[in-house]
């Protein structure tokens, strides 16, 4: 792995991270560039589903359906499950011969051999795993391990920021919904001469009967009052 190639890859990834690309596009670029630099048969990013405690493939440059459709991996299960659980890299010389690797049949079909798996970790929290497979026996160098860890750290930040943006958006929408519902309740109280509890029940009842969100019912009340 040439130093100039490594630097170019890091620059390309950094530019993508600061661009307006969506998360899936950024992750796709990360695995594609990494696969080229590492001369990897398959690179994949697996994210941790905290509710199910499973690692799920989120992005890979591989077009193989056999690989992309492989079962999710439980935290602590197999090689990558251990990487996520222990928050440390693991190297395997040949996944087809290592009993810890749980998808040996897929490895044989896809011609996978050596594996370097590193955690996606930010602020001590593991959010996933970055896997790099070769098609021939390969001893990963300290430089290659450091490079993949650097890319994994970049990816973890991207994922964390995307989650924060999503959470912020949800909170903002919830607050806006609450504000609209409160305005609608005030109108009902003034126009119908009912108390706040009854106003809330009416909006809730209409929501259930019409199979529409309370916000939609509240918006309809506001619109009607303005006509």
C-alpha positions in Angstrom: 0.0 0.0 0.0 1.6 3.2 -1.2 1.6 6.2 1.1 0.5 8.6 -1.7 -2.4 6.3 -2.5 -3.4 6.1 1.2 -3.3 10.0 1.4 -5.4 10.3 -1.7 -8.0 7.9 -0.3 -8.2 9.8 3.0 -8.6 13.1 1.2 -11.4 11.6 -1.0 -13.2 10.2 2.0 -12.8 13.5 4.0 -14.3 15.5 1.1 -17.2 13.1 0.9 -17.9 13.4 4.7 -18.0 17.2 4.5 -20.2 17.2 1.3 -24.0 17.1 0.9 -24.0 13.4 0.2 -26.5 11.2 2.0 -25.2 8.7 4.6 -25.6 5.6 2.3 -23.6 7.4 -0.4 -20.8 8.3 1.9 -20.5 4.8 3.3 -20.6 3.3 -0.2 -17.7 5.6 -1.2 -15.8 4.6 1.9 -16.0 0.9 1.3 -15.2 1.3 -2.4 -12.1 3.5 -1.9 -10.9 1.3 0.9 -11.3 -1.9 -1.2 -9.1 -0.3 -3.9 -6.4 0.9 -1.5 -6.3 -2.4 0.4 -6.6 -4.6 -2.7 -9.6 -6.2 -1.0 -12.0 -8.7 -2.5 -14.8 -7.5 -0.2 -15.0 -4.5 2.1 -18.1 -4.2 4.2 -19.5 -1.9 6.9 -21.7 -3.6 9.4 -23.7 -1.5 11.9 -24.9 -2.6 15.3 -28.6 -2.9 15.8 -28.7 -2.1 19.5 -32.2 -3.4 20.1 -31.5 -6.8 18.6 -27.8 -6.8 19.5 -27.0 -7.8 16.0 -24.5 -6.6 13.3 -26.2 -5.9 10.0 -24.5 -5.2 6.7 -25.1 -1.6 5.8 -22.6 -1.0 2.9 -20.3 -3.0 0.7 -18.7 -2.6 -2.7 -19.4 -6.3 -3.4 -22.2 -7.1 -5.9 -22.5 -10.7 -4.6 -26.0 -11.4 -3.3 -24.6 -14.5 -1.5 -22.5 -12.1 0.7 -24.9 -9.2 1.0 -27.8 -11.5 2.1 -25.8 -13.4 4.7 -27.5 -13.6 8.1 -27.0 -10.9 10.7 -24.3 -11.7 13.3 -25.1 -11.6 17.1 -22.9 -9.4 19.3 -20.0 -11.6 20.5 -20.7 -14.2 17.8 -18.0 -15.3 15.3 -15.1 -13.0 14.4 -16.9 -9.7 13.7 -19.2 -10.2 16.7 -16.1 -10.5 18.9 -14.6 -7.4 17.3 -17.7 -5.4 18.2 -18.0 -6.8 21.7 -14.4 -6.4 22.6 -13.8 -3.1 20.7 -10.5 -4.3 19.2 -9.3 -5.4 15.8 -8.9 -9.1 14.9 -6.9 -10.6 12.0 -7.6 -14.0 10.5 -5.1 -15.7 8.1 -7.8 -17.9 6.5 -11.4 -17.6 7.4 -12.1 -20.9 5.8 -9.9 -22.7 8.3 -10.7 -20.7 11.5 -13.5 -22.3 13.5 -14.5 -18.9 15.0 -15.7 -17.8 11.5 -19.3 -18.7 11.2 -19.9 -18.2 7.5 -17.2 -20.5 6.1 -19.5 -21.8 3.3 -20.0 -18.3 2.0 -16.3 -17.7 2.3 -15.6 -20.7 0.1 -18.2 -19.7 -2.5 -16.9 -16.1 -2.6 -13.2 -17.1 -2.6 -12.5 -15.2 0.6 -9.3 -15.9 2.5 -7.7 -13.4 5.0 -9.7 -11.0 7.1 -9.0 -7.8 9.0 -11.9 -6.6 11.0 -11.8 -3.4 13.1 -14.5 -1.8 15.3 -16.4 1.4 14.3 -16.0 3.2 17.6 -16.7 6.8 18.6 -16.2 8.1 22.2 -15.7 4.6 23.4 -19.0 3.4 21.9 -19.0 0.7 19.2 -21.5 1.4 16.5 -20.4 -1.3 14.0 -17.5 -3.2 12.4 -15.4 -2.6 9.3 -14.3 -5.8 7.5 -11.7 -6.2 4.8 -11.3 -9.5 3.0 -8.6 -10.6 0.6 -8.8 -13.5 -2.0 -5.4 -14.9 -1.1 -3.4 -15.4 2.0 -2.3 -12.1 3.4 -0.5 -10.9 6.5 -1.9 -7.4 7.2 0.9 -5.0 8.1 0.8 -2.5 10.9 0.4 0.3 8.3 -2.6 -1.4 6.8 -4.2 -1.9 10.2 -3.6 1.7 11.1 -5.1 2.8 7.8 -8.3 0.8 8.2 -8.6 2.0 11.8 -8.4 5.6 10.6 -11.1 5.0 8.0 -13.2 3.2 10.6 -13.0 6.2 12.9 -14.0 8.5 10.1 -17.0 6.3 9.3 -18.0 6.1 12.9 -18.2 9.9 13.1 -20.3 10.1 10.0 -22.7 7.5 11.4 -22.9 9.2 14.8 -23.6 12.6 13.2 -26.3 11.1 11.0 -28.0 9.6 14.0 -27.8 12.9 15.9 -29.3 14.7 12.9 -32.1 12.2 12.7 -32.8 12.4 16.5 -32.8 16.2 16.4 -35.2 16.1 13.5 -37.6 13.8 15.3 -37.5 15.9 18.5 -38.1 19.0 16.4 -41.1 17.4 14.7 -42.5 16.2 18.1 -42.3 19.7 19.5 -43.9 21.2 16.4 -46.7 18.6 16.6 -47.3 19.4 20.3 -47.4 23.1 19.5 -50.1 22.6 16.8 -52.2 20.2 18.9 -52.1 22.8 21.8 -53.3 25.5 19.4 -56.1 23.3 18.2 -57.1 22.5 21.7 -57.3 26.2 22.5 -59.6 26.8 19.6 -61.9 24.0 20.7 -62.0 25.3 24.2 -62.9 28.8 23.0 -65.4 27.7 20.4 -67.0 24.7 22.0 -66.9 25.8 25.6 -65.2 22.6 26.8 -62.2 22.1 29.1 -58.7 21.1 28.0 -59.1 17.4 28.8 -62.2 17.1 26.6 -60.5 19.1 23.8 -57.6 16.6 23.8 -60.0 13.6 23.8 -61.9 15.0 20.8 -58.8 15.4 18.8 -57.6 11.9 19.9 -61.0 10.4 19.1 -61.1 11.9 15.6 -57.5 10.7 15.0 -58.5 7.1 15.8 -61.7 7.2 13.9 -60.2 8.6 10.7 -56.9 6.7 11.1 -55.0 10.0 10.8 -52.3 11.4 13.0 -53.3 13.9 15.7 -51.2 16.5 14.0 -53.3 16.2 10.9 -56.6 16.6 12.9 -55.1 19.6 14.7 -54.0 21.2 11.5 -57.5 20.7 10.0 -59.0 22.5 13.1 -56.6 25.4 12.7 -57.3 25.6 9.0 -61.1 25.6 9.6 -60.9 28.3 12.2 -59.0 30.6 9.8 -61.6 30.3 7.0 
